[in-house]
């Protein structure tokens, strides 16, 4: 497997947590799995009665950003949503602010006032 060979070639031989001199690939995969990074299980929670919940997120890649918005009522019913792309180089905190701004605009367009 080419992918495994490339991982093995750039593999760090030391394991600072266990003070092992020559760490094996099996050891790393067993004790440091990719999913181990995010142990928290997240699920959508309903907002209080009469309140809408706005979820938004954004991502950036070189000179382009993308964002997404979803608006749900207290029963989980989707009232609206949207998203888009903007060809612009921005920083991470800027793209989150743009996604937040777009989510508020969409909420107002749908007359989902709280």
Secondary structure in CASP SS format (residue, H / E / C, confidence):
PFRMAT SS
TARGET T0000
AUTHOR 0000-0000-0000
METHOD secondary structure of the structure
MODEL  1
X C 1.00
X H 1.00
X H 1.00
X H 1.00
X H 1.00
X H 1.00
X H 1.00
X H 1.00
X H 1.00
X C 1.00
X C 1.00
X C 1.00
X C 1.00
X C 1.00
X E 1.00
X C 1.00
X C 1.00
X C 1.00
X C 1.00
X E 1.00
X C 1.00
X C 1.00
X C 1.00
X C 1.00
X H 1.00
X H 1.00
X H 1.00
X H 1.00
X H 1.00
X H 1.00
X H 1.00
X C 1.00
X C 1.00
X H 1.00
X H 1.00
X H 1.00
X H 1.00
X C 1.00
X C 1.00
X C 1.00
X C 1.00
X C 1.00
X C 1.00
X C 1.00
X C 1.00
X C 1.00
X C 1.00
X C 1.00
X C 1.00
X C 1.00
X C 1.00
X C 1.00
X E 1.00
X E 1.00
X E 1.00
X E 1.00
X E 1.00
X E 1.00
X E 1.00
X E 1.00
X E 1.00
X C 1.00
X C 1.00
X E 1.00
X E 1.00
X E 1.00
X E 1.00
X E 1.00
X E 1.00
X E 1.00
X E 1.00
X E 1.00
X C 1.00
X C 1.00
X C 1.00
X C 1.00
X C 1.00
X E 1.00
X E 1.00
X E 1.00
X E 1.00
X E 1.00
X E 1.00
X E 1.00
X E 1.00
X E 1.00
X C 1.00
X C 1.00
X C 1.00
X C 1.00
X C 1.00
X H 1.00
X H 1.00
X H 1.00
X H 1.00
X H 1.00
X H 1.00
X H 1.00
X H 1.00
X H 1.00
X H 1.00
X H 1.00
X H 1.00
X H 1.00
X H 1.00
X H 1.00
X H 1.00
X H 1.00
X H 1.00
X C 1.00
X C 1.00
X C 1.00
X C 1.00
X C 1.00
END
